[in-house]
Amino acid sequence: MIQREMPDTIVYMCPDCDDDTEHQILKGRMGKATIEGTFKCNECGKVTSETIKIPALLEVPVVYSDGEVSETTVTTLESNDIVQLEDEFELDDGRPVCVTYIEVGEGRRVKRSIATKIKRLWVKRFDILSIKVSVNDVGKTYPLRVEAEPDDEFVVGTLLRFDDFDCFIHAIKTKGNLVKHGSAEARDIVRIYGKIRKKTYDVLDFEDDFDESDYVIDDDDDYVDE
């Protein structure tokens, strides 16, 4: 059985707020599936003494991938947790991951599931991302990659520096749309489009309309930095 420590707070229905709110545990005793004690609502301040049912802890098998290397491990979920594709969380050992596949009964893969039905999770390392970059140089397109943390922000019109040349970000394709003005976080980016910047270039006009067809490249192509 998984041992759990007494938490500092717990979320449950506050009778005064008429909503699920966070409560401070003033004193309590933990059972197998309950906490009996005195609780104070962090929203309205009401203090109550009662027995609160808590979700069970489950150990779920995990296939963890870091690039070409994979390993099997387990992680702990609460029985009422809802897991879906692209969820970000930390394994029990603290490694940040993103969910890539969810397996339920009979080997079926689903997009979303409650923890009690999950047979196995596939996850990938999610502290460093490798983002595809297509750099346009008139009639040529160079496939590159840039590493970033999930929270890193990329802004259209700013400069990306590479070993052989730099490029200005011309547009950013995200999971939802094409960003021609503004910014996007690395976690949401599918590809960055850039215009090459050579030493002979003094000014680059960003008023030109963006045309994705200028960037002819196979999405399966990978750039290897020797």
C-alpha positions as CSV (number, residue, x, y, z in Angstrom):
1,M,0.0,0.0,0.0
2,I,1.2,3.5,-0.8
3,Q,1.9,5.6,2.3
4,R,0.8,9.2,2.1
5,E,1.6,12.1,4.4
6,M,-0.9,14.5,6.0
7,P,-1.2,17.4,3.5
8,D,-1.3,21.0,4.7
9,T,-4.5,21.8,2.8
10,I,-7.4,19.9,1.2
11,V,-10.1,20.9,-1.3
12,Y,-13.7,20.1,-0.5
13,M,-17.2,21.6,-0.5
14,C,-17.5,24.6,1.8
15,P,-21.0,24.9,3.2
16,D,-20.8,28.7,3.4
17,C,-19.1,29.3,0.0
18,D,-21.2,26.6,-1.7
19,D,-18.2,25.6,-3.7
20,D,-15.1,23.4,-3.7
21,T,-12.5,25.5,-1.9
22,E,-9.1,25.0,-0.4
23,H,-9.1,24.4,3.4
24,Q,-6.2,24.6,5.8
25,I,-6.0,21.5,8.0
26,L,-5.8,22.9,11.6
27,K,-5.6,19.4,13.1
28,G,-6.4,16.0,11.7
29,R,-6.0,12.3,11.7
30,M,-5.5,10.4,8.5
31,G,-7.2,7.1,7.8
32,K,-7.0,4.8,4.8
33,A,-9.4,6.9,2.8
34,T,-10.4,9.8,5.1
35,I,-9.0,12.7,7.1
36,E,-10.9,13.4,10.3
37,G,-10.1,16.8,11.8
38,T,-10.7,20.5,11.9
39,F,-10.5,22.6,8.8
40,K,-10.5,26.3,7.9
41,C,-11.8,27.6,4.6
42,N,-9.2,29.8,2.9
43,E,-12.0,31.8,1.1
44,C,-14.5,32.6,3.9
45,G,-12.6,31.6,7.0
46,K,-15.3,29.2,8.2
47,V,-14.0,26.5,10.6
48,T,-15.6,23.0,10.6
49,S,-14.9,19.7,12.2
50,E,-15.7,16.7,10.1
51,T,-14.5,13.6,8.3
52,I,-13.4,14.2,4.7
53,K,-13.1,11.4,2.1
54,I,-9.8,11.5,0.2
55,P,-9.0,9.8,-3.1
56,A,-6.9,6.6,-3.0
57,L,-3.3,6.7,-4.4
58,L,-2.6,4.5,-7.4
59,E,0.8,3.4,-8.9
60,V,0.5,3.6,-12.7
61,P,3.2,2.1,-15.0
62,V,5.0,4.6,-17.2
63,V,7.1,4.4,-20.3
64,Y,9.4,7.4,-20.2
65,S,11.2,8.6,-23.3
66,D,14.2,11.0,-23.5
67,G,15.1,11.3,-27.2
68,E,16.1,7.8,-28.4
69,V,16.3,6.4,-24.9
70,S,13.3,4.9,-23.1
71,E,12.8,3.3,-19.7
72,T,9.9,1.9,-17.7
73,T,9.0,3.3,-14.3
74,V,5.9,4.1,-12.2
75,T,4.2,7.3,-11.0
76,T,1.6,8.0,-8.4
77,L,-1.9,9.3,-9.3
78,E,-4.9,10.0,-7.2
79,S,-7.9,7.8,-8.1
80,N,-10.0,10.8,-9.2
81,D,-7.3,12.4,-11.4
82,I,-8.2,13.0,-15.0
83,V,-5.3,12.6,-17.4
84,Q,-5.3,13.7,-21.0
85,L,-2.8,13.9,-23.9
86,E,-0.2,16.7,-23.6
87,D,-0.8,17.1,-19.9
88,E,2.4,18.3,-18.1
89,F,3.3,17.0,-14.7
90,E,6.3,15.7,-12.7
91,L,7.1,12.0,-12.1
92,D,7.5,10.9,-8.5
93,D,11.3,11.5,-8.9
94,G,10.7,15.1,-10.0
95,R,11.4,14.7,-13.8
96,P,9.1,17.0,-15.8
97,V,7.2,15.1,-18.5
98,C,4.4,15.5,-21.1
99,V,1.8,12.8,-21.8
100,T,2.1,11.3,-25.3
101,Y,-0.2,8.2,-25.1
102,I,-2.7,6.8,-22.6
103,E,-3.5,3.1,-22.5
104,V,-6.6,1.7,-20.9
105,G,-8.2,-1.7,-21.0
106,E,-7.3,-4.2,-23.8
107,G,-4.5,-2.1,-25.0
108,R,-6.8,0.7,-26.3
109,R,-5.3,4.2,-26.5
110,V,-7.4,7.1,-25.6
111,K,-7.1,10.9,-25.4
112,R,-8.4,11.2,-21.9
113,S,-9.1,8.9,-19.0
114,I,-9.7,8.8,-15.2
115,A,-6.8,7.3,-13.3
116,T,-8.6,4.2,-12.2
117,K,-8.9,3.0,-15.9
118,I,-5.3,3.7,-16.9
119,K,-3.2,0.7,-17.5
120,R,-0.1,2.5,-18.8
121,L,1.1,6.0,-19.6
122,W,3.7,7.0,-22.3
123,V,5.4,10.2,-21.5
124,K,8.4,12.2,-22.8
125,R,11.0,14.5,-21.2
126,F,9.6,18.0,-21.1
127,D,12.2,20.3,-19.6
128,I,14.1,20.8,-22.9
129,L,12.3,21.0,-26.2
130,S,13.7,20.7,-29.7
131,I,11.8,23.1,-31.9
132,K,11.9,22.9,-35.7
133,V,13.0,26.0,-37.6
134,S,12.7,26.6,-41.3
135,V,15.0,29.4,-42.6
136,N,14.3,30.9,-46.0
137,D,17.1,32.2,-48.2
138,V,15.4,33.3,-51.4
139,G,15.1,29.9,-53.3
140,K,16.5,27.7,-50.5
141,T,15.1,26.6,-47.2
142,Y,17.3,25.3,-44.4
143,P,15.9,22.9,-41.7
144,L,17.3,23.6,-38.3
145,R,16.4,23.1,-34.7
146,V,16.6,25.2,-31.6
147,E,16.4,24.0,-28.0
148,A,14.2,25.8,-25.5
149,E,12.4,25.3,-22.2
150,P,8.6,24.9,-22.3
151,D,8.0,28.4,-20.9
152,D,10.4,30.2,-23.3
153,E,8.8,32.8,-25.5
154,F,9.5,33.4,-29.2
155,V,8.5,36.7,-30.7
156,V,7.9,37.4,-34.4
157,G,10.5,40.0,-35.7
158,T,13.2,39.0,-33.2
159,L,16.6,37.4,-34.1
160,L,17.6,33.7,-33.7
161,R,21.3,33.1,-33.8
162,F,22.9,30.0,-35.3
163,D,26.5,29.0,-36.0
164,D,26.6,29.8,-39.7
165,F,24.0,32.6,-39.9
166,D,21.2,34.3,-38.1
167,C,17.6,34.7,-39.0
168,F,14.7,36.9,-38.2
169,I,11.5,35.1,-37.0
170,H,9.0,35.7,-39.8
171,A,6.1,33.6,-38.5
172,I,5.4,30.9,-35.9
173,K,3.1,27.9,-36.4
174,T,1.5,26.7,-33.2
175,K,-0.8,23.8,-32.5
176,G,-3.8,26.2,-33.0
177,N,-2.9,28.8,-35.6
178,L,-0.2,30.7,-37.5
179,V,1.2,33.7,-35.6
180,K,2.3,36.5,-37.9
181,H,2.5,39.1,-35.2
182,G,3.1,38.6,-31.5
183,S,4.6,35.7,-29.7
184,A,4.2,32.0,-28.6
185,E,5.5,29.8,-25.9
186,A,7.8,26.9,-26.8
187,R,5.4,24.3,-25.5
188,D,2.8,25.4,-28.1
189,I,5.1,25.8,-31.2
190,V,5.1,23.3,-34.1
191,R,7.6,25.2,-36.3
192,I,9.3,28.6,-36.5
193,Y,9.7,30.3,-39.9
194,G,12.7,32.6,-40.4
195,K,14.3,34.8,-43.0
196,I,18.1,34.5,-43.3
197,R,20.1,37.5,-42.1
198,K,23.5,37.8,-43.8
199,K,26.2,40.4,-43.0
200,T,25.2,42.3,-46.2
201,Y,21.7,42.8,-45.0
202,D,21.2,46.1,-43.2
203,V,17.4,46.3,-43.2
204,L,14.7,43.5,-43.5
205,D,11.2,44.5,-44.4
206,F,8.6,42.7,-42.3
207,E,5.6,44.3,-44.0
208,D,5.7,41.6,-46.7
209,D,2.9,39.1,-46.5
210,F,3.9,35.7,-45.0
211,D,3.5,32.9,-47.5
212,E,4.1,29.4,-46.0
213,S,4.6,28.0,-49.5
214,D,8.0,29.8,-49.5
215,Y,9.2,27.3,-46.9
216,V,9.1,24.0,-48.9
217,I,10.4,21.3,-46.5
218,D,9.4,17.8,-45.5
219,D,8.1,17.8,-42.0
220,D,9.9,14.5,-41.4
221,D,13.3,16.0,-42.2
222,D,15.5,16.3,-39.2
223,Y,18.6,18.5,-39.0
224,V,21.6,17.1,-37.3
225,D,24.2,19.5,-36.0
226,E,27.5,17.8,-36.5
